[in-house]
């Protein structure tokens, strides 16, 4: 099912990215890319943030009836997130094979400048690291656009077979980045 990518909010962001060409059979046979050598805690923050999405409404309900318990649980959550960030930051120090790219990102896909001439329809396994948040994602995508530039190609990818938790994380990331950009613009105008 091809979605209209214009329906998604888009942001410009810098991301460490690695990709590998894969076959359609590999994509269909595996829920998540396995082609990368990733540290043990690579997906830890992504998984914790997905859990936060699942438990946020419960914490709000607890807060309505027992604000002290809710405050305590929020502190525990903050501790867990700080420990996780520390673990992930330590493991991601050696990202020698990853190159930083300025990308145009939405929850439906991304585009970036690339040296490789990737054919339309090519399936890719992607490894993305968002350096400021230390969010790591392993995703599948297909090449939807390839525009030749001077010595490079502008590659447009559509995410495929993405778990809903990843889509939610990306949507939240994009919305937060847009809110931060609007706040910067308001502060600059003031």
N, C-alpha and C positions, 0 to 999 in steps of 0.2 A: 504494500500500500504506500504510494508516494504521497507525502503530505505537502501542502503548499507552505514552503519555508518562509514565506513573507508573513505568515500569521504569528511568528515568534518574535519576541523582542530580541534585539541583537546588541552586542557590545564589542568594543575593541579592547583586547586584553593581551598581556604577554604571558605565554605559557611555554613550559618545557614540553616538547613533543617528540615522540619516536613512533615510527610506523613500520609495519612489515606487510608485504603483499601476502595475501592468503587466498585460498580457493573458496568458492561458495560452499563446497562440501564441508570445509573446516568450520565455517561460520555456522552452518546448520547443525553440526555435530557437537558444538560446544557453547555453553551459555555465556562464557566470558573468555576473552583471549588468554591463551596459555603460552604464547610465543615469547614472552619477555621474562628475563631473569629479574624478578622484583624482590625487594627486601621483605622480610616477614611482616612488617607493619605497614606496607605500602598502602593498603586499602583501609587501614584502621580508622582514620578520620572520616572517610566516606561512610563506613559502616556505622560509626557513632552518630554522624549527622543524620543518617537514615533512621536510626533508632530515635533520635530526638524528634523527628517528624512524626513518628508513630506514637510517641509518649507525650507529646506536648499537650494534647487535649486532656490527658489524665492529670497532668501536673496543674493545669488551670482549674480543673474540678476540685482537686485537693486544696488548692489555694483559696477557693471560695469558702470552704468549710473549715480548713485548718491552715491558716496563713503561715504559722511557725513551721509546720511540717513541710509545707511547700518551699519556704525559704531554705530550710535545711537541705532538702533534696536538690534544690538549685545549686547550693554550695558544693554538694557532693558531685553533681554533674560537672561543675566547673573544675573541680580537682581532677576528675577522670579525663576531661578534655585537655587540661594542662599536661598531665602525664603523657597522654597520647601524642600531643604536639611535640613534646620533648623527644619521645621515642622516634617519631617520624622524622623530625629534623635531623637527628643524629644519623639515621639510616640513609637519608637523602643527600647527605653531604657529598657523596661521590656519585654525581650524575653526569659523568664525563661523556657518555654516549648521547645524552640529550642536548638538543640545541634549543635555545629560546627563540620563539617566533612571536611576532605580533599577529594575532589571529582575530578574525571576526567570528564571534561565537553566539549561538543561540542554543536552546534546548533541542533543536532539531538537527544541528550540524555545525560545521565551522568551515572557514576558508583561510588559506595561508599561502604565502609565497614559498615555492619549493623548487629545488634544483632538478628533481626527477620529473620526467615526462610521463605522468601516470595516465593510462588510458581510461576513457569513460567506462563505467561499469566495474572497474577493478575493485575487488574487495580488499579492505585493509584492516589489520588489527592495530589499534591505537593505544598508546600509553601517554597519558596527559598528567602533568604535574602543575598545579597552580601555586607558584612559589610563595606568595604572601599568606595564603591560607593553608598551605601544605596538603591540599586536597589532591589525592591521586585517583585516577580513573583508568580502567581498562575497558575499552569499547570496540565495537566493530562499526565499520562505515563503508560506504561505497562512493566512488568518485562520480560526482554529478556534473562537474565543470572543470575544464582545463583550458585556460587562456594563456597563450604564449606571451611572455614579457621579455624584456632585454635579459637574456641569459637565464631566465627563470620561468616558472609557470605559476599562475594563480590557480590553485586547486580548491575546488569546492566539494566538501564531503557532506553526505547525509548519514546520520547515525542510524544503524539498523540493529534490531534484536536487543535494544537497550532495555535493561530492567527498569521498572517504574521508579524504583528508588533512585537510580542514576538520573532519570529525567527530572525528578523532583529536586534533587540536589543542584542540577544545572539550572533549572528554572529559578530556584532561590538565589543561586550565585549571580545569575544575570540581573535579577531584580535588585539585589543588594548593590551590585556594581553600578546600576543605573541610579539608584538613590544616592549613592556616594558622589557620583558625578554631578547630579543635580545640586547637591549640597555644596560641592566645591564651586559650582557656577554661581549659586546664590551668595556665597561668601565673597567671591571675587567681585560681584556686582555691588556688594554693600559698601 
